[in-house]
Amino acid sequence: MNGGLSWGGMVFMLASWLAIAGVVAFCFGRILGGGGRK
Amino acid sequence: MTSVQQREIWNTKVGLVFALAGNAVGLGNLLRFPVQAAQNGGGAFMVPYFISLILLGIPLMWVELAIGRRGGVHGFGTTPGMFGLLWRHPMARYLGAFGVLIPTGLVVYYSYIVSWCLGYSFFSAAGSYFGEDTRTGMGSFLDGYIGVEANQHFANLGAAYFFFAVTMLLSVWILSRGVVRGLEMLAKVAMPVLMLLGLVLVARVLTLDPLPGNPEGWDISHGLGFIWNPDLSSLTSAKVWLAAAGQVFFTLSLGFGAIQTYASYIREKQDLALTGLATAGVNESVEVIIGGTLAIPAAVVFFGLAQTREIAEGGAFSLGFLSVPVVFQQIPAGQFFGCLWFLLLFIAGITSSVGMSQPAMAFLQEEFQISRRKAAIMLGVGLFILSQPVILFMEFGFLDEMDYWVGTFGLVVMALMEIILFAWVFGMDNAWEEITRGAQLNIPRVYYYVIKYVTPTALLVILGVWGYQDAFGVLMMDGVAEEAVPYKWGARLLLLALLLAIMYGIHKRWGGQPPDAPEHMPKEGDA
């Protein structure tokens, strides 16, 4: 904890960011595109 | 909307998601989350956090949306009416009183805190606190603002009352405009602005230079490491799992009664599954991406790790109102960025406070046929009066006492009640049909069992542990200073009076009669 951002920390941070951004993109893609099951 | 025969409905799907996300995104996303992550294993905290989101947060979001949409179809915008549809027993509507008490009790003090953010945004722009460049100095500034002491900054509560009045007037104006022209319009403007402000501040924090003369060389990498470097041993700690579940619960505004009211303005066959997931996604992006990058990493750069640990232990308010303003005093254009930071908090707060006010609005309008404008004014005046003891007796813990019972313990009780009524009394087959009707997303069948077994069990565990660890001590006022005891009792009596008033309203409206067969109430635009 005393060093800077570790590789593990970076992996957790970027994976979290990407997962969230992916869910938002997926949902808004469907909402705006009107796709998906009725 | 003046009649239950024609309830308003959300105008667009995006507007609905933004409104629900605006309701969910609040001060906790930006202040509570980074503190919890830093204290509970850093990056490893995200493992129980995401698992809690999947097993507790998102299922409960769907449950609340489904209860709300069903209520709206039958002309009910609040949980007393909604619970009466789930359980054909007079008691059901009285249990539903908690879904009006909790958001109304919360907004009594939450709107006051939101008004601090507006005030501090102004003070940042004007440079009023510049010169108080230590946390102690900022503590004195805050004490002056909230009337704990008279000092060179504030002689009395005049400034606090001014910003509180502005916040209340703005809320009343938004509420009086109704669902589409008020809540939806606010969300469509506020959420993109909030995202933009957040991203500007994230860019600024990520490019912070280390302080000159900083022997340890603390920089932004240390700040991000403080939050994100994983402590994998924390995964075996029950405390960490409980903290993650609690954070997920707070952040999505579950157990408030407010999501149900918003959902009551959704069309009968409109999607809930995708809407719930999108709402959670927007909320998480503000919490994890923006909230996780701002306050704590910036504090590490300026205070170092040891002091930031102390700040985190001091809690969310100490971080937001005492520490971050010190940071702004040491960066170029600090007045501008300070103004943006508190404006960001204000926008996050006001979209939530109007959301918490809407159940009381719906209760007054629909059950007592009071016009929207009149209901908004009545609510605004009522909240202003009820908030007086919060403002005047803050130093005696009046706010903390209310916050514990309605803002912490009450939420879990409410969520547990609603999921038992929905999944077990109404029946899981009916519940599943309700959740999946019109879905634009195939919800995996495993959620049938998650909602029926896993989520209620998780809530029971949270309630049991919190009850054992905290509730009894809080109830018995362990460690409370002698002079604060009457004020704590005052806070409890205020909540009890509010609960009895809501129950009296339920009695007047329904007279304790068992619920009749639900009547279908068309909404605007329904075929």
Chai-1 contact restraints between the chains, C-beta under 6 A:
chainA,res_idxA,chainB,res_idxB,connection_type,confidence,min_distance_angstrom,max_distance_angstrom,comment,restraint_id
A,M1,B,N229,contact,1.0,0.0,6.0,A-B,restraint_1
A,G4,B,S221,contact,1.0,0.0,6.0,A-B,restraint_2
A,G4,B,H222,contact,1.0,0.0,6.0,A-B,restraint_3
A,G4,B,G225,contact,1.0,0.0,6.0,A-B,restraint_4
A,L5,B,S221,contact,1.0,0.0,6.0,A-B,restraint_5
A,L5,B,L224,contact,1.0,0.0,6.0,A-B,restraint_6
A,L5,B,G225,contact,1.0,0.0,6.0,A-B,restraint_7
A,S6,B,N229,contact,1.0,0.0,6.0,A-B,restraint_8
A,G8,B,P230,contact,1.0,0.0,6.0,A-B,restraint_9
A,G9,B,G43,contact,1.0,0.0,6.0,A-B,restraint_10
A,G9,B,G225,contact,1.0,0.0,6.0,A-B,restraint_11
A,G9,B,W228,contact,1.0,0.0,6.0,A-B,restraint_12
A,G9,B,N229,contact,1.0,0.0,6.0,A-B,restraint_13
A,F12,B,G43,contact,1.0,0.0,6.0,A-B,restraint_14
A,F12,B,M46,contact,1.0,0.0,6.0,A-B,restraint_15
A,F12,B,W228,contact,1.0,0.0,6.0,A-B,restraint_16
A,F12,B,P230,contact,1.0,0.0,6.0,A-B,restraint_17
A,M13,B,W228,contact,1.0,0.0,6.0,A-B,restraint_18
A,S16,B,M46,contact,1.0,0.0,6.0,A-B,restraint_19
A,S16,B,V288,contact,1.0,0.0,6.0,A-B,restraint_20
A,W17,B,I289,contact,1.0,0.0,6.0,A-B,restraint_21
A,I20,B,E284,contact,1.0,0.0,6.0,A-B,restraint_22
A,I20,B,S285,contact,1.0,0.0,6.0,A-B,restraint_23
A,I20,B,V288,contact,1.0,0.0,6.0,A-B,restraint_24
A,V23,B,G281,contact,1.0,0.0,6.0,A-B,restraint_25
A,V24,B,G281,contact,1.0,0.0,6.0,A-B,restraint_26
A,V24,B,S285,contact,1.0,0.0,6.0,A-B,restraint_27
A,C27,B,L274,contact,1.0,0.0,6.0,A-B,restraint_28
A,C27,B,L277,contact,1.0,0.0,6.0,A-B,restraint_29
A,C27,B,A278,contact,1.0,0.0,6.0,A-B,restraint_30
A,C27,B,G281,contact,1.0,0.0,6.0,A-B,restraint_31
A,R30,B,L274,contact,1.0,0.0,6.0,A-B,restraint_32
A,R30,B,Q440,contact,1.0,0.0,6.0,A-B,restraint_33
A,I31,B,K13,contact,1.0,0.0,6.0,A-B,restraint_34
A,G36,B,Q440,contact,1.0,0.0,6.0,A-B,restraint_35
A,R37,B,Q440,contact,1.0,0.0,6.0,A-B,restraint_36
